Amino acid sequence: MLIIGIAGGSGSGKSTVVKQIIRLLPKDAVSIIPQDAYYRDNGHLSAEERARINFDHPSSIEFNLLIRHLDELKTGGSVEMPVYSYVTCARSKETIPVVPKEVIIVEGILILTNPRLRKRMDIKVYVDADGDDRLMRIIRRDIEERGRSFQQVLQHYDKFVKPMHLQFIEPTKRYADIIVPQGGQNHVAIDVLASRIKMYLHH
């Protein structure tokens, strides 16, 4: 099994990179584990407390569960991946079954911050993008998908996203085996990655 970690700042284009890689690979060769599924369950908090959750800090992720699931997949077992809602900040009662495949992609902004998780990765990728480009994507995404107003997005970015990016996410670039500038627009880097994975699949 080949375990690939794809990290990068919020709005850097990680999901696009993942989609493009999958498109270039044989059907059903890849299972995806998004870090966002492993946010801690905060459904018990009040609306005011939920508004103060820092989703960009490593402590917001239940890494122990994520690592346990990865280890189970590696030994051939299936896992029940949590389903997390940004609207309620809670895990839903439903889970998503994930079965072991030849390639597992773990994707999220904080996945390279955890040494135990890094150790399990065969290829570590950091998707790099200009801060302005990331902010524009974050504004669009948070208004469309997370129901925030323009003002709320900017406040959230200023209070959490930017400082946490500088403190925790940007420094993990040094752990990457491959850095992909311009995110999903970088077709050369995506082709190189996909070719490397195909080589593994055909060995």
C-alpha positions as CSV (number, residue, x, y, z in Angstrom):
1,M,0.0,0.0,0.0
2,L,1.2,3.5,-0.9
3,I,0.3,6.2,1.5
4,I,0.4,9.8,0.1
5,G,0.0,12.9,2.3
6,I,-1.2,16.0,0.5
7,A,-1.0,19.2,2.7
8,G,-1.0,22.9,2.1
9,G,-2.7,26.1,3.3
10,S,-6.5,26.6,3.4
11,G,-7.6,27.5,-0.2
12,S,-4.3,26.3,-1.8
13,G,-6.0,23.9,-4.2
14,K,-5.3,20.6,-2.4
15,S,-8.7,19.1,-3.3
16,T,-8.2,20.1,-6.9
17,V,-4.8,18.4,-6.9
18,V,-6.3,15.2,-5.4
19,K,-9.2,15.2,-7.9
20,Q,-6.7,15.6,-10.8
21,I,-4.5,12.8,-9.6
22,I,-7.4,10.4,-9.2
23,R,-8.6,11.3,-12.7
24,L,-5.2,10.1,-14.1
25,L,-5.2,6.8,-12.2
26,P,-7.1,3.5,-12.7
27,K,-10.6,3.5,-11.4
28,D,-10.9,2.3,-7.8
29,A,-7.2,2.4,-7.2
30,V,-7.4,5.1,-4.5
31,S,-9.1,5.6,-1.1
32,I,-9.2,9.1,0.3
33,I,-9.0,10.1,3.9
34,P,-9.7,13.8,4.4
35,Q,-8.4,15.3,7.6
36,D,-11.6,17.3,7.9
37,A,-13.5,14.2,8.7
38,Y,-11.5,13.9,11.9
39,Y,-12.3,17.3,13.5
40,R,-13.2,16.7,17.1
41,D,-17.0,16.5,17.9
42,N,-18.0,19.9,19.2
43,G,-21.8,19.5,18.8
44,H,-22.3,20.1,22.6
45,L,-21.0,23.7,22.5
46,S,-23.2,26.8,22.3
47,A,-23.3,28.8,19.0
48,E,-21.1,31.4,20.6
49,E,-18.5,28.8,21.7
50,R,-18.7,27.1,18.2
51,A,-17.9,30.5,16.6
52,R,-14.7,30.6,18.5
53,I,-13.4,27.1,17.5
54,N,-10.0,27.3,15.8
55,F,-10.2,24.8,13.0
56,D,-6.6,25.7,11.9
57,H,-4.9,24.5,15.1
58,P,-3.5,21.0,15.2
59,S,-5.4,20.3,18.5
60,S,-8.7,20.6,16.6
61,I,-8.0,17.2,14.9
62,E,-8.4,13.8,16.5
63,F,-5.0,12.5,15.1
64,N,-5.1,9.3,17.2
65,L,-8.3,8.1,15.5
66,L,-6.9,9.1,12.1
67,I,-3.7,7.2,12.7
68,R,-5.6,4.2,14.0
69,H,-7.8,4.1,10.9
70,L,-4.7,4.4,8.6
71,D,-3.0,1.5,10.5
72,E,-6.2,-0.6,10.2
73,L,-6.4,0.0,6.4
74,K,-2.7,-0.9,6.1
75,T,-3.3,-4.3,7.7
76,G,-6.2,-4.9,5.3
77,G,-9.1,-3.9,7.5
78,S,-12.0,-1.5,6.6
79,V,-12.8,1.5,8.7
80,E,-15.8,3.7,9.5
81,M,-14.7,7.2,8.7
82,P,-16.5,10.0,10.7
83,V,-18.7,12.5,8.9
84,Y,-18.2,16.1,10.2
85,S,-20.5,19.1,9.6
86,Y,-19.0,22.6,9.6
87,V,-22.5,23.9,10.2
88,T,-23.2,22.1,13.5
89,C,-19.5,21.5,14.4
90,A,-20.6,17.9,15.2
91,R,-20.0,14.5,13.9
92,S,-23.1,12.9,12.4
93,K,-24.4,9.5,13.4
94,E,-23.6,8.2,9.9
95,T,-20.1,7.1,9.0
96,I,-18.5,6.4,5.6
97,P,-17.0,3.0,5.1
98,V,-13.5,3.1,3.7
99,V,-11.9,0.0,2.3
100,P,-8.2,-0.6,1.8
101,K,-6.9,0.2,-1.7
102,E,-3.5,0.1,-3.2
103,V,-3.2,3.8,-2.8
104,I,-4.4,5.9,0.2
105,I,-4.4,9.7,0.0
106,V,-4.6,11.6,3.3
107,E,-5.4,15.2,2.6
108,G,-5.7,18.3,4.8
109,I,-4.0,21.5,6.0
110,L,-2.6,20.0,9.2
111,I,-1.5,16.5,8.2
112,L,2.2,17.2,8.1
113,T,2.2,18.8,11.6
114,N,1.9,15.3,13.2
115,P,5.2,13.3,13.4
116,R,3.4,10.0,13.9
117,L,1.2,10.6,10.8
118,R,4.2,11.8,8.7
119,K,6.1,8.6,9.6
120,R,3.3,6.6,7.9
121,M,3.5,8.4,4.6
122,D,5.5,7.2,1.6
123,I,5.2,10.4,-0.3
124,K,4.6,13.8,1.3
125,V,3.2,16.6,-0.9
126,Y,2.8,20.3,-0.1
127,V,0.5,22.3,-2.3
128,D,1.8,25.9,-2.3
129,A,-0.2,29.0,-3.4
130,D,0.1,32.7,-3.1
131,G,-1.6,34.2,0.0
132,D,-3.9,36.4,-2.1
133,D,-5.1,33.5,-4.2
134,R,-5.8,31.4,-1.2
135,L,-7.8,34.3,0.5
136,M,-10.0,34.7,-2.6
137,R,-10.7,30.9,-2.7
138,I,-11.5,31.0,1.1
139,I,-13.9,33.9,0.7
140,R,-15.8,32.1,-2.1
141,R,-15.9,28.8,-0.3
142,D,-16.9,30.0,3.1
143,I,-19.7,32.2,1.7
144,E,-21.0,29.5,-0.6
145,E,-20.4,26.3,1.5
146,R,-20.2,27.4,5.1
147,G,-22.9,30.2,5.2
148,R,-20.6,32.9,6.4
149,S,-20.9,36.6,5.5
150,F,-18.1,38.4,3.7
151,Q,-17.3,40.3,7.0
152,Q,-17.3,37.0,9.0
153,V,-14.9,35.4,6.5
154,L,-12.4,38.3,6.8
155,Q,-12.6,38.3,10.6
156,H,-12.1,34.5,10.7
157,Y,-9.2,34.7,8.3
158,D,-7.5,37.5,10.3
159,K,-8.0,35.8,13.7
160,F,-7.4,32.2,12.9
161,V,-6.5,31.2,9.3
162,K,-3.6,33.6,8.7
163,P,-1.8,33.3,12.1
164,M,-2.2,29.5,12.2
165,H,-1.0,29.2,8.6
166,L,2.2,31.1,9.5
167,Q,2.7,29.2,12.8
168,F,1.8,25.6,11.9
169,I,1.1,25.0,8.2
170,E,3.7,26.9,6.2
171,P,6.6,25.5,8.3
172,T,5.5,21.9,7.4
173,K,6.6,22.6,3.8
174,R,10.1,21.5,4.9
175,Y,8.8,17.9,5.4
176,A,7.5,17.6,1.9
177,D,9.1,15.4,-0.7
178,I,7.3,17.3,-3.5
179,I,6.1,21.0,-3.4
180,V,3.4,21.8,-6.0
181,P,3.3,25.6,-6.7
182,Q,0.0,27.0,-8.2
183,G,-2.0,24.1,-6.8
184,G,-4.4,22.5,-9.3
185,Q,-3.1,24.6,-12.2
186,N,0.2,22.9,-12.1
187,H,-0.4,20.1,-14.5
188,V,3.3,19.1,-14.8
189,A,3.6,18.4,-11.1
190,I,0.3,16.5,-11.1
191,D,1.4,14.4,-14.1
192,V,4.8,13.6,-12.3
193,L,2.9,12.5,-9.2
194,A,0.4,10.4,-11.1
195,S,3.2,8.8,-13.1
196,R,5.1,7.9,-9.8
197,I,1.9,6.3,-8.5
198,K,1.3,4.4,-11.7
199,M,4.8,3.0,-11.5
200,Y,4.0,1.7,-8.0
201,L,0.7,0.2,-9.2
202,H,2.4,-1.7,-12.0
203,H,5.4,-3.0,-10.0
